[in-house]
Amino acid sequence: MPRLQKNDNFIDKTFTVLADIILKILPTTKEEKQAFCYYRDGMSAQSEGEYAEALENYYEALRLEEDPYDRSYIIYNIGLIYASNGEHIKALEYYHQSLELNARLPQAFNNIAIIYHYQGLKAADKQDNNMSKSMFDKAAEYWKQAIYLAPNNYIEAQNWLKTTGRLNNT
């Protein structure tokens, strides 16, 4: 099951060794330990651009993991892969699922906002002003939530909200 570490990066190797030690000493079930291994292997594959392999590992981790908080991160990472592949509708579905399990995931709010902003830009290019405004308004709402959870992050989003007059709109 363990993924061969192709990366010779010292930090990656150190993380893997530490994660293995922690995994051995933590009082967790066999399934939880397996789920973590699949999750870790998914992250490793994802970082190398091996998205199909990462998805296989994430789906297996989801099958084994029962904790909603941990599941939220697995589901979030699945959303990242779909977004990277340009499958924005599918990515939105996974980001929303991750938020259902963990409403304090600012990066999911941010990524949803990015997709809506992108869709707003596409609509503006097509001169569809109603759709563009709608998508930009949705982006604003999700960025406000991300900023509320992580006020020191998402500076570009904060600037966009200010310059478009959406910062204080509800």
Disulfide bonds with the S-S distance in Angstrom:
none
